[in-house]
Amino acid sequence: MSSANESAQRPGEHGPGGPPEQLALIRETVRKAKAVPKAKPRTWRGAALAKELPVARILVNKGVLHLDQLWDYAVPADLDEAAQPGVRVRVRFGAGAHHVREGRREGGGLIDGFIVERRAETDYTGPLAALAHVVSPEPVLTPRMLALTRAVADRYAGSLADVLQLAVPPRNARAEAKPSPAPLPPPPAPAPGSWQRYGSGPAFLHALAAGANPRAVWTALPGPDWAGELARAVAATLASGRGALAVLPDGRTTARLDAALTEVLGAGRHAVLTAGSGPEARYRQWLSVHRGSVRAVIGTRAAMFAPVRDLGLVAIWDDGDSSHGDDNAPFPHVREVLELRAAHDGCAFLLGSTSCTVEAAQLVESGWARPLAADRTQVRAAAPRIRTVGDDDLGRDEAARAARLPSLAWEAVREGLKTGPVLVQVPRRGYVPRLACERCRTPARCRHCAGPLEAPDERELHCGWCGRPEASWHCETCGSVRLRAQVVGARRTAEELGRAFPAVPVRTSGRDHVLDTVPDRPALVVSTPGAEPVAEGAGYAAALLLDGWAMLGRPDLRAAEEALRRWIGAASLVRGQDAGGTVVIVAEATLRPVQALVRWDPVGHALRELAERAELGFPPVSRMASVAGAAEPLAAFLASVRLPEDAEVLGPVPLPARRGAPDAGERALIRVPPGSGAALAAALKTAQAARLARGPAEPLRVRIDPLDIG
């Protein structure tokens, strides 16, 4: 067996078929190839085209702003029947494809697209490329869906193709081949049930069942009843012969609403759209909604674009959860997309949460929505008793030092374990504590990379990012040289509690392993914020909210709002005070969010935050955009964009260093009054499109509020 190298001729040795003969053979092959006519694409001239409406206007799947337009293609006769508006197609982008208004050519190969409309003629005078083929005859892009996605793209200064990728799931041939079930008749209107606890709750359900379109911001009472109440709102909408859509922050809350809807409506009346169901099952459910077989949809973020027929209600639960904001361009938020749907489709709107965001408070203050809340008597009966203790009291007695608990917290845990599980919320996962100044609590940072300083063995101080030792740290804010544990991780807290209560089982719930439920028996459940499992039965007997000040110390405009939302979310899982439920928060009692938790008044806290933002001109009172990237391209972009006259540019300022990226670039904020929000989005989109049209460019991250402004 010989290799190709072994059989090759050495230089100067020409055997039979050597270089002269090979060159002659190559020349003859090239001559014959040139003589054969090349296959030409089917074009407007010279191909059999559809007799009626021979032009298809295509939206191609090119998510770059300077190509965010419609393109004309010729419809071959053999694709005339299948090439209907809304279907997926494949087109040769660049081989005769021309821009509707500009008549430009763009290079490329076969790409996906959607037919937006069929036309009798084109504005372009040259030859048009023909459709390559129709991927599927299923018209997945309806005119209503196109209008919604275009409105979202304009709102967030993004491309229509990017929004459609979020709105229309990838095709699955097996799911598409299966027929959807026949639609069921409307169910009867449900009884008010626990909606009677809210003053206008029964009237809200009656309005939905009668076909009206109320808009409400619902401050739900603590406890597990919210899922059943939201299910009854969906059922009331279905009773009117219309459809309903509810978007939830995660799979766990979606599962709770799924169970509640099955109990209220029975099986087969609603679809669940989550990423965890898999591509085939999710696309099959999406098709059943698109075809009108199912009128009720629940799901996580991507469900906000679900094509519900005769939409009568859009609802969002816990709008302050970060999961409702999409991390893909153009970064739409579920709350604002559902507001657009309520306005465009003329349907009812329901924003529900046990807490209240500033944006929700503004909806009520502006008159766009009405409040839907219980009176103080109902709140006091449903909410647990809240007690506060300063974290400076840690270790006041010898018995409590082992678990870092003050006496009040120690007693609450001991009493709670007599009747059920006790929840312990810790704002950080892991084991190693992060350190801060003992006097002013400024986080201890590395002088080289700004990473957090750690002391895993409580002796040697070093950086958690670059690993460099720190021998002589001092606080740059107050000059102190004494450190304290800023936040101790959930795993270490579980170990300390296990030593303090050796006879009690300790369970943890966090990012790596999230528990859905825990049994109704004595146990300590240590959880990070947002990962708290539901206690079966009556709920937790007690809860501890540790290191509360650490959640308030984040450099974020929403720090106070987010801390209160996390505390209320955990406290809502605890039994009411009539049943002995107690919550102890380790934080300074005079802080505004802590006082709002003690009074159980998230709406009042949101209204005060809204008033302060109005004075400072921060969202949602104003419209604000963030542009981040490297310093030079950011400066060039800001110089080129034609902002509205009332726009104000703040910055740019350096972004804080992150792990592995000491130079994170810069960020500028652009602020305009609410009436100039559309002009700001259009200006940013135009400038970004012009920048990309000139050729490859360094990426800039353009994001329009809601923002987490540090």
C-alpha positions as CSV (number, residue, x, y, z in Angstrom):
1,M,0.0,0.0,0.0
2,S,1.5,3.3,-1.1
3,S,0.6,6.8,-0.3
4,A,-0.1,9.6,-2.9
5,N,3.3,11.1,-2.1
6,E,5.1,7.9,-3.0
7,S,3.5,7.6,-6.4
8,A,4.2,11.3,-7.4
9,Q,6.8,12.0,-10.0
10,R,10.1,13.6,-8.9
11,P,11.1,16.9,-10.6
12,G,12.5,16.3,-14.1
13,E,11.0,12.8,-14.5
14,H,8.1,12.7,-16.9
15,G,6.5,9.3,-17.6
16,P,3.5,8.5,-19.7
17,G,0.8,11.2,-19.0
18,G,3.4,13.6,-17.6
19,P,3.1,17.4,-17.5
20,P,2.8,18.1,-21.3
21,E,-0.1,15.6,-21.7
22,Q,-1.7,16.7,-18.5
23,L,-1.6,20.4,-19.5
24,A,-3.3,19.5,-22.8
25,L,-6.0,17.6,-21.1
26,I,-6.7,20.5,-18.7
27,R,-6.9,22.9,-21.6
28,E,-9.4,20.7,-23.4
29,T,-11.5,20.3,-20.3
30,V,-11.6,24.0,-19.7
31,R,-12.6,24.7,-23.3
32,K,-15.5,22.2,-23.1
33,A,-16.7,23.6,-19.8
34,K,-16.8,27.1,-21.3
35,A,-18.8,25.8,-24.3
36,V,-21.5,24.4,-22.0
37,P,-24.1,27.0,-21.2
38,K,-24.4,27.7,-17.5
39,A,-27.7,27.2,-15.7
40,K,-29.4,30.5,-15.1
41,P,-31.7,31.3,-12.2
42,R,-35.3,31.7,-13.0
43,T,-35.9,35.4,-13.6
44,W,-38.6,37.8,-14.4
45,R,-37.7,37.5,-18.0
46,G,-37.2,34.1,-19.5
47,A,-39.0,31.9,-16.9
48,A,-42.6,30.7,-16.6
49,L,-44.1,32.8,-13.9
50,A,-47.4,32.9,-12.1
51,K,-50.1,34.4,-14.3
52,E,-51.7,36.4,-11.4
53,L,-49.7,38.3,-8.8
54,P,-46.3,37.1,-10.1
55,V,-44.3,39.2,-7.6
56,A,-43.7,38.1,-4.0
57,R,-42.5,40.7,-1.5
58,I,-40.2,38.9,0.9
59,L,-38.9,39.6,4.4
60,V,-35.5,37.9,4.4
61,N,-33.9,36.5,7.6
62,K,-31.1,39.1,7.7
63,G,-31.0,40.6,11.1
64,V,-28.8,43.6,10.2
65,L,-30.4,47.0,10.3
66,H,-29.3,48.3,6.9
67,L,-31.1,45.3,5.2
68,D,-34.3,45.6,7.3
69,Q,-36.5,46.1,4.3
70,L,-38.8,44.0,2.0
71,W,-37.4,42.5,-1.2
72,D,-39.2,41.6,-4.5
73,Y,-38.9,38.2,-6.1
74,A,-40.5,36.5,-9.0
75,V,-43.0,33.7,-8.3
76,P,-42.5,30.7,-10.7
77,A,-45.6,29.0,-12.0
78,D,-44.9,25.7,-10.2
79,L,-44.8,27.6,-6.9
80,D,-47.8,29.7,-7.5
81,E,-50.2,27.7,-5.3
82,A,-47.9,27.2,-2.4
83,A,-46.3,30.6,-2.3
84,Q,-49.0,32.3,-0.3
85,P,-48.5,35.3,2.1
86,G,-47.2,34.1,5.5
87,V,-45.4,31.0,4.4
88,R,-41.7,30.2,4.9
89,V,-39.6,30.3,1.7
90,R,-35.9,30.0,0.6
91,V,-34.5,32.7,-1.6
92,R,-31.2,33.4,-3.3
93,F,-30.3,36.7,-1.6
94,G,-28.1,38.7,-4.0
95,A,-28.6,36.8,-7.3
96,G,-31.1,39.3,-8.8
97,A,-32.9,40.2,-5.6
98,H,-33.6,43.9,-5.4
99,H,-34.6,46.2,-2.7
100,V,-38.2,47.4,-3.0
101,R,-37.3,51.1,-2.9
102,E,-33.6,51.4,-3.6
103,G,-33.1,48.7,-6.3
104,R,-29.8,47.6,-4.8
105,R,-28.1,44.2,-5.1
106,E,-26.7,42.4,-2.1
107,G,-24.5,39.4,-2.2
108,G,-25.3,36.0,-0.5
109,G,-26.6,32.5,-0.9
110,L,-29.9,30.8,-0.1
111,I,-31.5,32.1,3.1
112,D,-34.8,31.8,4.8
113,G,-37.6,34.3,4.5
114,F,-41.4,34.9,4.7
115,I,-43.7,36.0,2.0
116,V,-45.4,39.2,3.2
117,E,-47.6,39.8,0.2
118,R,-48.2,39.0,-3.5
119,R,-48.2,41.8,-6.0
120,A,-49.0,42.3,-9.7
121,E,-45.9,44.3,-10.4
122,T,-42.6,45.5,-8.9
123,D,-41.1,48.9,-8.6
124,Y,-37.8,47.5,-9.9
125,T,-37.2,47.7,-13.6
126,G,-34.5,45.0,-13.9
127,P,-34.8,41.2,-13.8
128,L,-35.9,39.6,-10.5
129,A,-34.6,36.4,-9.0
130,A,-37.2,33.7,-8.6
131,L,-38.2,32.0,-5.3
132,A,-36.0,29.0,-4.8
133,H,-38.7,26.9,-3.1
134,V,-41.4,27.1,-0.5
135,V,-40.3,25.5,2.8
136,S,-43.8,24.9,4.1
137,P,-47.3,25.7,3.0
138,E,-48.2,26.6,6.6
139,P,-48.9,30.4,6.7
140,V,-47.2,31.1,10.0
141,L,-46.8,34.9,9.6
142,T,-50.2,36.5,9.8
143,P,-50.8,40.2,9.1
144,R,-51.5,40.7,12.8
145,M,-48.3,39.0,13.8
146,L,-46.4,41.1,11.2
147,A,-47.9,44.3,12.6
148,L,-47.0,43.4,16.2
149,T,-43.4,42.4,15.4
150,R,-42.9,45.6,13.4
151,A,-44.2,47.7,16.3
152,V,-41.8,45.9,18.7
153,A,-38.9,46.4,16.3
154,D,-39.6,50.1,16.0
155,R,-40.1,50.4,19.7
156,Y,-36.6,48.9,20.5
157,A,-34.7,50.2,17.5
158,G,-34.2,46.7,16.2
159,S,-34.7,44.7,13.0
160,L,-37.9,43.0,12.1
161,A,-36.0,39.8,11.3
162,D,-34.6,39.6,14.8
163,V,-38.0,40.0,16.4
164,L,-39.6,37.4,14.1
165,Q,-36.9,34.9,15.3
166,L,-38.2,35.5,18.8
167,A,-41.9,35.3,17.7
168,V,-42.0,32.4,15.3
169,P,-40.5,29.1,16.5
170,P,-38.3,27.0,14.2
171,R,-40.2,24.6,12.0
172,N,-40.6,21.0,12.9
173,A,-41.8,18.9,10.0
174,R,-43.3,16.1,12.1
175,A,-45.2,18.4,14.3
176,E,-46.5,20.3,11.2
177,A,-47.7,17.2,9.5
178,K,-50.0,16.2,12.4
179,P,-53.4,17.8,12.4
180,S,-54.5,19.9,15.4
181,P,-57.6,18.9,17.4
182,A,-60.9,20.5,16.8
183,P,-61.6,23.6,19.0
184,L,-63.7,23.1,22.1
185,P,-66.8,25.2,22.8
186,P,-66.4,28.1,25.3
187,P,-66.5,27.0,28.9
188,P,-69.0,28.5,31.4
189,A,-68.0,31.6,33.3
190,P,-66.2,30.6,36.5
191,A,-67.3,31.6,40.0
192,P,-65.3,34.4,41.6
193,G,-63.8,32.1,44.2
194,S,-60.9,33.8,46.1
195,W,-61.3,36.9,43.9
196,Q,-63.9,38.0,46.4
197,R,-61.0,39.0,48.7
198,Y,-60.4,41.9,46.4
199,G,-62.9,44.8,46.4
200,S,-63.3,44.9,42.6
201,G,-62.2,41.4,41.9
202,P,-65.7,39.9,41.0
203,A,-66.5,42.9,38.8
204,F,-63.2,42.4,37.0
205,L,-64.1,38.7,36.2
206,H,-67.6,39.7,35.2
207,A,-66.3,42.3,32.8
208,L,-64.0,39.7,31.1
209,A,-66.8,37.2,30.8
210,A,-69.1,39.9,29.3
211,G,-66.5,40.6,26.5
212,A,-65.3,43.9,28.0
213,N,-61.6,45.0,28.0
214,P,-60.6,46.2,31.5
215,R,-57.0,47.0,32.3
216,A,-55.8,46.3,35.8
217,V,-52.6,46.2,38.0
218,W,-53.3,43.5,40.4
219,T,-51.4,43.4,43.8
220,A,-52.0,39.8,44.8
221,L,-52.3,38.7,48.4
222,P,-49.6,36.5,49.8
223,G,-50.1,32.8,49.6
224,P,-50.6,30.1,46.9
225,D,-54.0,31.4,45.7
226,W,-52.6,33.6,42.9
227,A,-52.4,30.7,40.4
228,G,-56.1,29.8,40.9
229,E,-57.1,33.5,40.6
230,L,-55.2,34.0,37.4
231,A,-56.7,30.8,36.0
232,R,-60.2,32.1,36.7
233,A,-59.4,35.3,34.9
234,V,-58.3,33.2,31.9
235,A,-61.5,31.0,32.2
236,A,-63.7,34.1,32.3
237,T,-62.1,35.4,29.1
238,L,-62.7,32.1,27.3
239,A,-66.3,32.1,28.5
240,S,-66.8,35.3,26.3
241,G,-65.6,33.3,23.2
242,R,-62.2,35.1,23.1
243,G,-58.7,33.9,23.7
244,A,-56.3,34.6,26.6
245,L,-52.5,34.8,27.0
246,A,-50.6,34.7,30.3
247,V,-46.8,35.0,30.5
248,L,-44.9,33.9,33.6
249,P,-41.2,34.3,34.6
250,D,-40.1,30.7,34.8
251,G,-41.1,27.0,34.4
252,R,-42.0,26.6,38.1
253,T,-44.6,29.3,38.1
254,T,-45.9,28.1,34.7
255,A,-46.4,24.6,36.1
256,R,-48.4,26.0,39.0
257,L,-50.7,28.0,36.6
258,D,-50.9,24.9,34.3
259,A,-52.2,22.8,37.2
260,A,-54.6,25.5,38.2
261,L,-56.0,25.9,34.7
262,T,-56.4,22.1,34.3
263,E,-58.4,22.2,37.6
264,V,-60.6,25.1,36.5
265,L,-61.0,24.3,32.8
266,G,-60.2,20.7,32.4
267,A,-57.6,19.2,30.0
268,G,-57.2,20.3,26.4
269,R,-58.3,23.9,26.7
270,H,-54.9,25.6,27.0
271,A,-51.4,25.3,25.6
272,V,-48.2,25.6,27.4
273,L,-45.2,27.2,25.6
274,T,-41.9,26.7,27.3
275,A,-38.4,25.9,26.1
276,G,-38.3,22.9,28.4
277,S,-41.0,21.0,26.4
278,G,-38.6,20.4,23.5
279,P,-38.8,21.7,19.9
280,E,-41.3,19.3,18.5
281,A,-43.8,19.5,21.4
282,R,-43.5,23.2,21.6
283,Y,-44.0,23.7,17.9
284,R,-47.0,21.4,18.0
285,Q,-48.5,23.4,20.8
286,W,-47.7,26.7,18.9
287,L,-49.5,25.3,15.8
288,S,-52.6,24.4,17.8
289,V,-52.8,28.0,18.9
290,H,-52.0,29.4,15.4
291,R,-54.7,27.2,13.8
292,G,-57.3,28.2,16.4
293,S,-57.6,24.8,18.1
294,V,-56.7,26.3,21.5
295,R,-57.6,29.7,22.7
296,A,-55.7,29.9,26.0
297,V,-51.9,30.1,26.1
298,I,-49.5,30.2,29.1
299,G,-45.8,30.1,29.0
300,T,-42.5,31.8,29.6
301,R,-41.0,34.9,27.8
302,A,-41.3,33.7,24.2
303,A,-45.0,33.1,24.6
304,M,-45.6,36.9,24.6
305,F,-45.8,36.6,20.8
306,A,-48.2,33.6,20.8
307,P,-50.7,34.0,17.8
308,V,-53.9,33.6,19.9
309,R,-57.1,34.0,17.9
310,D,-59.6,36.7,19.0
311,L,-57.3,37.8,21.8
312,G,-59.3,39.0,24.8
313,L,-56.8,39.1,27.6
314,V,-53.1,39.5,28.0
315,A,-51.6,38.9,31.5
316,I,-48.1,39.0,33.0
317,W,-47.2,37.6,36.4
318,D,-44.3,39.2,38.4
319,D,-43.2,41.8,35.8
320,G,-40.2,42.8,37.9
321,D,-38.5,39.4,37.3
322,S,-35.4,39.8,35.1
323,S,-36.5,36.7,33.1
324,H,-39.2,38.9,31.4
325,G,-36.4,40.9,29.6
326,D,-35.1,39.2,26.5
327,D,-31.3,39.0,26.3
328,N,-31.3,38.8,22.5
329,A,-31.5,41.9,20.3
330,P,-33.5,44.1,20.3
331,F,-34.1,43.2,24.0
332,P,-37.9,43.4,24.2
333,H,-39.6,43.2,27.6
334,V,-42.7,41.1,28.1
335,R,-44.6,43.9,29.9
336,E,-44.2,46.4,27.1
337,V,-44.9,43.8,24.4
338,L,-48.2,42.9,26.1
339,E,-49.0,46.6,26.5
340,L,-48.6,46.9,22.7
341,R,-50.8,43.9,22.1
342,A,-53.5,45.3,24.4
343,A,-53.4,48.6,22.6
344,H,-53.3,47.2,19.0
345,D,-55.8,44.3,19.6
346,G,-58.1,46.2,21.9
347,C,-58.0,43.5,24.6
348,A,-58.0,43.4,28.4
349,F,-54.7,43.7,30.3
350,L,-53.7,42.3,33.7
351,L,-50.4,42.8,35.4
352,G,-50.2,40.7,38.6
353,S,-47.6,40.4,41.3
354,T,-47.3,40.2,45.1
355,S,-45.0,43.2,44.8
356,C,-45.2,46.3,42.6
357,T,-42.7,47.7,40.2
358,V,-42.3,51.4,39.4
359,E,-43.6,50.7,35.8
360,A,-46.8,49.1,37.2
361,A,-47.3,52.1,39.5
362,Q,-46.9,54.4,36.5
363,L,-49.6,52.5,34.6
364,V,-52.0,53.3,37.4
365,E,-50.9,56.9,38.0
366,S,-51.3,57.7,34.3
367,G,-54.8,56.2,34.2
368,W,-54.0,53.6,31.6
369,A,-54.8,50.8,34.1
370,R,-56.8,50.6,37.4
371,P,-55.6,49.2,40.7
372,L,-56.9,45.8,41.8
373,A,-56.0,45.2,45.4
374,A,-57.4,44.0,48.7
375,D,-58.2,46.1,51.7
376,R,-55.9,46.3,54.7
377,T,-57.9,43.8,56.7
378,Q,-57.4,41.1,54.1
379,V,-53.7,42.0,53.8
380,R,-53.1,41.7,57.5
381,A,-54.9,38.4,57.7
382,A,-52.9,36.9,54.8
383,A,-49.5,38.3,55.4
384,P,-47.1,36.9,58.0
385,R,-45.8,38.9,60.9
386,I,-42.6,40.8,59.9
387,R,-39.9,41.5,62.5
388,T,-36.7,43.3,61.9
389,V,-33.3,43.1,63.6
390,G,-30.1,44.9,62.8
391,D,-27.3,42.7,61.6
392,D,-25.0,44.4,64.1
393,D,-26.8,42.3,66.7
394,L,-25.3,39.1,65.3
395,G,-23.7,37.0,68.0
396,R,-25.1,38.9,71.0
397,D,-25.5,35.6,72.9
398,E,-23.1,32.6,72.8
399,A,-25.8,30.2,71.7
400,A,-26.5,32.1,68.5
401,R,-22.9,32.8,67.3
402,A,-22.6,29.3,65.7
403,A,-25.2,30.2,63.1
404,R,-24.6,34.0,62.7
405,L,-28.2,34.6,64.1
406,P,-29.3,37.2,66.5
407,S,-31.5,36.1,69.4
408,L,-34.8,37.1,67.7
409,A,-34.0,35.1,64.6
410,W,-32.8,32.1,66.7
411,E,-36.1,32.1,68.5
412,A,-38.1,32.4,65.3
413,V,-36.3,29.4,63.8
414,R,-36.7,27.3,66.9
415,E,-40.4,28.0,67.3
416,G,-41.1,27.5,63.6
417,L,-39.4,24.1,63.5
418,K,-42.0,22.9,66.0
419,T,-44.8,23.1,63.4
420,G,-43.2,23.0,59.9
421,P,-40.3,23.9,57.6
422,V,-38.4,27.2,58.0
423,L,-37.1,29.1,55.0
424,V,-33.7,30.9,55.1
425,Q,-33.0,33.3,52.2
426,V,-29.4,34.1,51.5
427,P,-28.5,36.6,48.8
428,R,-25.5,34.7,47.5
429,R,-24.9,31.1,46.5
430,G,-21.7,29.2,47.1
431,Y,-19.4,29.0,50.1
432,V,-16.6,31.7,50.2
433,P,-17.7,35.0,51.8
434,R,-17.1,38.3,50.0
435,L,-15.7,41.0,52.2
436,A,-16.5,44.7,52.8
437,C,-15.4,47.6,55.0
438,E,-16.6,47.0,58.5
439,R,-17.4,50.7,59.0
440,C,-19.0,51.9,55.7
441,R,-19.6,48.5,54.0
442,T,-17.9,49.5,50.8
443,P,-17.0,46.2,49.0
444,A,-13.4,45.3,49.2
445,R,-11.9,45.3,45.7
446,C,-8.6,44.3,44.2
447,R,-6.3,47.2,43.3
448,H,-5.2,45.5,40.1
449,C,-8.4,44.3,38.4
450,A,-11.2,45.5,40.7
451,G,-12.2,42.0,41.5
452,P,-13.8,41.1,44.9
453,L,-11.4,40.2,47.7
454,E,-11.9,36.9,49.5
455,A,-10.5,35.1,52.5
456,P,-11.5,31.5,52.2
457,D,-9.4,30.3,55.1
458,E,-10.0,33.5,57.1
459,R,-6.3,34.3,57.1
460,E,-4.9,35.1,53.7
461,L,-6.6,37.9,51.7
462,H,-6.6,37.6,47.9
463,C,-8.5,38.6,44.8
464,G,-11.3,36.2,43.6
465,W,-10.6,37.1,40.0
466,C,-6.9,37.4,39.4
467,G,-5.7,35.5,42.6
468,R,-3.2,38.2,43.6
469,P,-2.7,38.5,47.4
470,E,-3.6,41.7,49.2
471,A,-1.4,42.4,52.2
472,S,-2.3,46.0,53.1
473,W,-5.9,46.7,52.2
474,H,-7.6,49.9,53.4
475,C,-11.0,51.4,52.5
476,E,-10.7,54.2,49.9
477,T,-14.1,55.6,51.1
478,C,-13.5,56.0,54.9
479,G,-9.9,54.9,55.4
480,S,-10.8,51.9,57.7
481,V,-8.5,48.9,57.6
482,R,-11.0,46.4,59.2
483,L,-13.0,44.0,57.1
484,R,-16.2,42.0,57.7
485,A,-18.1,39.3,55.7
486,Q,-20.3,41.1,53.2
487,V,-22.3,38.1,52.2
488,V,-21.8,34.5,53.2
489,G,-22.9,32.0,50.6
490,A,-25.9,29.7,50.8
491,R,-23.7,26.5,51.1
492,R,-21.7,27.8,54.1
493,T,-24.9,29.1,55.7
494,A,-26.4,25.7,55.4
495,E,-23.4,24.2,57.1
496,E,-23.6,26.7,60.0
497,L,-27.3,26.1,60.5
498,G,-26.7,22.4,60.4
499,R,-24.3,22.7,63.3
500,A,-26.6,25.0,65.2
501,F,-29.6,22.6,64.7
502,P,-28.0,19.2,64.4
503,A,-31.3,17.2,64.7
504,V,-33.0,19.1,61.8
505,P,-32.5,18.2,58.1
506,V,-31.1,21.1,56.0
507,R,-31.9,21.4,52.3
508,T,-30.6,23.9,49.8
509,S,-32.1,25.4,46.7
510,G,-30.2,27.5,44.2
511,R,-29.0,27.9,40.6
512,D,-27.4,24.4,40.4
513,H,-30.3,22.6,42.0
514,V,-33.7,24.3,42.4
515,L,-36.3,22.6,44.4
516,D,-40.0,22.9,43.4
517,T,-41.6,21.9,46.7
518,V,-40.6,20.7,50.1
519,P,-42.7,18.5,52.4
520,D,-44.8,19.9,55.3
521,R,-42.5,18.8,58.1
522,P,-39.7,20.4,60.1
523,A,-36.7,21.2,58.1
524,L,-34.4,24.1,57.3
525,V,-34.5,25.2,53.6
526,V,-31.6,27.5,52.6
527,S,-32.3,29.2,49.3
528,T,-31.0,32.0,47.1
529,P,-33.5,34.7,46.0
530,G,-35.9,33.5,43.4
531,A,-35.2,29.8,44.0
532,E,-37.4,29.4,47.1
533,P,-39.4,26.1,46.9
534,V,-43.1,26.1,47.9
535,A,-43.8,24.4,51.2
536,E,-46.6,21.8,50.8
537,G,-49.7,22.2,53.1
538,A,-50.1,25.6,54.8
539,G,-46.7,27.0,53.9
540,Y,-43.5,27.7,55.8
541,A,-43.9,28.2,59.6
542,A,-41.2,31.0,59.5
543,A,-38.6,32.6,57.3
544,L,-35.3,34.3,57.8
545,L,-34.1,37.0,55.3
546,L,-30.4,37.2,56.0
547,D,-27.9,39.9,54.9
548,G,-30.7,42.2,53.8
549,W,-28.4,45.2,53.4
550,A,-26.3,43.4,50.8
551,M,-29.2,43.3,48.4
552,L,-29.8,47.0,48.9
553,G,-26.1,47.8,48.4
554,R,-26.0,46.9,44.7
555,P,-25.0,49.9,42.4
556,D,-28.3,49.7,40.6
557,L,-31.3,52.0,40.1
558,R,-33.6,49.1,40.9
559,A,-31.8,47.9,44.0
560,A,-34.4,48.9,46.5
561,E,-37.3,47.8,44.3
562,E,-35.6,44.4,43.6
563,A,-34.8,43.8,47.3
564,L,-38.3,44.4,48.3
565,R,-39.7,42.2,45.5
566,R,-37.4,39.3,46.6
567,W,-38.3,39.7,50.3
568,I,-42.0,39.8,49.6
569,G,-41.7,36.8,47.2
570,A,-40.1,34.8,50.0
571,A,-42.4,36.1,52.8
572,S,-45.5,35.2,50.6
573,L,-44.6,31.5,51.0
574,V,-45.0,31.8,54.8
575,R,-48.3,31.2,56.7
576,G,-50.4,34.2,57.6
577,Q,-49.9,35.7,61.0
578,D,-53.3,34.3,62.1
579,A,-51.6,30.9,61.6
580,G,-48.5,31.9,63.5
581,G,-46.3,32.7,60.4
582,T,-43.3,34.9,61.2
583,V,-40.6,36.5,59.0
584,V,-37.4,38.0,60.5
585,I,-35.4,40.2,58.2
586,V,-31.8,41.0,59.2
587,A,-31.5,44.6,58.0
588,E,-31.6,48.1,59.3
589,A,-35.3,48.8,60.3
590,T,-35.3,52.4,59.3
591,L,-34.6,51.7,55.6
592,R,-37.5,52.5,53.3
593,P,-37.8,49.0,51.6
594,V,-37.6,47.3,55.1
595,Q,-40.4,49.6,56.3
596,A,-42.5,48.7,53.2
597,L,-42.0,45.0,54.0
598,V,-43.1,45.5,57.6
599,R,-46.2,47.3,56.5
600,W,-46.7,45.0,53.5
601,D,-47.1,48.1,51.3
602,P,-45.3,47.5,48.0
603,V,-47.6,49.9,46.1
604,G,-46.7,52.8,48.5
605,H,-43.0,52.0,48.0
606,A,-43.3,52.0,44.2
607,L,-45.2,55.3,44.2
608,R,-42.4,57.0,46.3
609,E,-39.8,55.5,43.9
610,L,-41.8,56.8,41.0
611,A,-41.9,60.3,42.5
612,E,-38.2,60.4,43.0
613,R,-37.5,59.2,39.5
614,A,-39.8,61.9,38.2
615,E,-37.6,64.5,39.9
616,L,-34.4,62.9,38.5
617,G,-35.8,62.3,35.0
618,F,-35.2,58.6,35.1
619,P,-37.4,55.9,33.5
620,P,-40.2,55.2,33.3
621,V,-41.0,59.0,33.6
622,S,-38.5,59.6,30.7
623,R,-37.4,57.4,27.8
624,M,-33.8,56.4,28.0
625,A,-31.4,54.4,25.8
626,S,-28.0,52.9,26.6
627,V,-25.2,52.6,24.0
628,A,-22.2,50.6,25.1
629,G,-19.0,49.5,23.4
630,A,-15.4,50.4,22.9
631,A,-14.5,54.1,23.4
632,E,-13.7,55.1,19.8
633,P,-16.6,53.6,17.9
634,L,-18.9,54.8,20.7
635,A,-17.7,58.4,20.3
636,A,-18.1,58.1,16.5
637,F,-21.6,56.8,16.9
638,L,-22.7,59.5,19.2
639,A,-21.2,62.1,16.9
640,S,-23.1,60.7,13.9
641,V,-26.6,60.1,15.4
642,R,-29.2,62.8,14.8
643,L,-30.9,62.9,18.1
644,P,-34.2,64.8,18.9
645,E,-33.7,68.4,20.0
646,D,-34.8,67.6,23.5
647,A,-32.3,64.7,23.9
648,E,-29.7,64.7,26.7
649,V,-26.5,62.6,26.5
650,L,-25.1,61.4,29.8
651,G,-21.6,60.2,29.6
652,P,-19.9,58.2,28.2
653,V,-18.4,56.7,31.4
654,P,-16.2,53.6,31.8
655,L,-18.1,50.4,32.5
656,P,-17.1,48.5,35.6
657,A,-14.5,45.8,35.1
658,R,-15.7,42.2,35.0
659,R,-14.1,38.8,35.4
660,G,-11.7,38.2,32.6
661,A,-12.4,41.6,31.0
662,P,-10.5,44.5,32.8
663,D,-11.5,46.9,30.0
664,A,-15.2,46.6,29.6
665,G,-15.6,49.7,27.4
666,E,-17.8,52.7,28.0
667,R,-21.5,53.4,28.1
668,A,-23.5,56.5,27.3
669,L,-27.1,57.2,28.3
670,I,-29.5,59.2,26.1
671,R,-32.5,60.6,27.8
672,V,-35.6,62.2,26.1
673,P,-39.1,63.1,27.3
674,P,-41.8,60.3,26.8
675,G,-43.2,62.0,23.8
676,S,-39.8,61.8,22.0
677,G,-39.3,58.1,22.6
678,A,-40.3,57.1,19.0
679,A,-38.0,59.7,17.5
680,L,-35.1,58.5,19.7
681,A,-35.6,54.9,18.6
682,A,-35.8,55.9,14.9
683,A,-32.6,58.0,15.2
684,L,-30.6,55.2,16.9
685,K,-31.8,52.7,14.3
686,T,-30.9,55.0,11.4
687,A,-27.4,55.7,12.7
688,Q,-26.7,52.1,13.5
689,A,-27.9,51.0,10.0
690,A,-25.7,53.6,8.3
691,R,-22.8,52.5,10.4
692,L,-23.2,48.8,9.5
693,A,-23.8,49.6,5.8
694,R,-20.3,51.1,5.5
695,G,-18.7,47.7,6.3
696,P,-17.6,45.6,9.2
697,A,-17.6,47.6,12.5
698,E,-16.9,47.0,16.1
699,P,-20.1,45.9,17.9
700,L,-22.2,48.5,19.8
701,R,-24.9,47.4,22.2
702,V,-27.9,49.6,21.8
703,R,-30.7,49.1,24.3
704,I,-33.8,51.1,25.1
705,D,-35.3,51.1,28.6
706,P,-36.4,49.3,30.7
707,L,-32.8,49.6,32.0
708,D,-30.9,48.5,35.0
709,I,-28.9,51.6,35.4
710,G,-25.9,51.3,37.6
